[in-house]
Amino acid sequence: MVWYWGNGVQWWGWLLMALMMVVFWGFVIWVIVALTRWKASDATQDRSDSGDPERVLARRFAKGDIDEEEYHRRLDALRRHGPKVNGENR
């Protein structure tokens, strides 16, 4: 059933349509920005090697955070003692 009041849409109808258009496009833009930020944060986190200490050490060496001597010293310590889980060697 169509509700018809007078001659066309009144001023409040136009105002409501304009507000709903702003809300709609605001929501679309918010979704796009949220997805873009989420993808960007996933790209910066490399989860594939987060649990492997040797890969983390190699990445730090490659980035220049540590020098070659420190890299080899830490790598030897890791291989000698192994990663500890709950206070015990694996």
N, C-alpha and C positions, 0 to 999 in steps of 0.2 A: 504494500500500500504506500503510495507516495503522499507525503504531507506537503501541501502547497499552501503557503501563506502569502497572499498578496501577489504583487507583480515581481517575480524573480527572487533572487537571493538578497537578503537584507545586509546591512553593514556588518553585523555580527557574524554572518555566514562567511563573508569575505575575510574578516579578521581571523576566524577559526581556521579557514583553509590556509591562509598565509602562515599562521603559527604552526600548523601541522606540517607544512612544507619545510619550514625551518627545522623542526624537530626531526623529520625524516632524514634530511640531508645531513644534519648534525650527527645523527646516529650512524649513517653510512660512513661519514668521514672518520668518526671515532673508531669504528670497526676496522677500517683500513689502517689507521695509525696503530691500533693495538696489535694487529696481526704483523705489521712491519716491525714493530719493536720486539715482538715475541720471536720472530724469525731471526732478527739481528742478535738477540741475546743467545739464541741457540747456536748461531754460527760462531760466536766468540768462545763458547765453551766446548772444548774438545773432550767429550766424555769417553771416547774410545780408549784413552790411555790414562784416565784419571786414577785407576787402581794399580797400575804397574809402575813401581818406583824407578825402574831403569829408564823407562820412556820419559817420565817426568824429568829425570836428571839429564837425559839426552836433549830434551827440549830446552831446558834451562841453559845448557852449554851452547846449543845452537843460537839461542837468543842473545848470548853474551852476558848472561847473569853471573856465570862462574867461568873461571879460566880453565885451561887444560889440566893443569896440575891438580886443582881441586876436583875437577870432574873425575879424573882417574882415581884419586884418593877415595872419593865417595863411592865410586863404582866398585872398587876393590872391597870396601867395607860392606857394601850391600851384598856382594857375592860371597863374601866370607861368612857373614853372620846371617844373611837371608832376612827377608821381611818378617817382622814379628806380628803374630796375630794373638791377641789376648795375652800378651806377655810371653809367648812361647814361639820358638822358631818353627817355621813350617817344614 
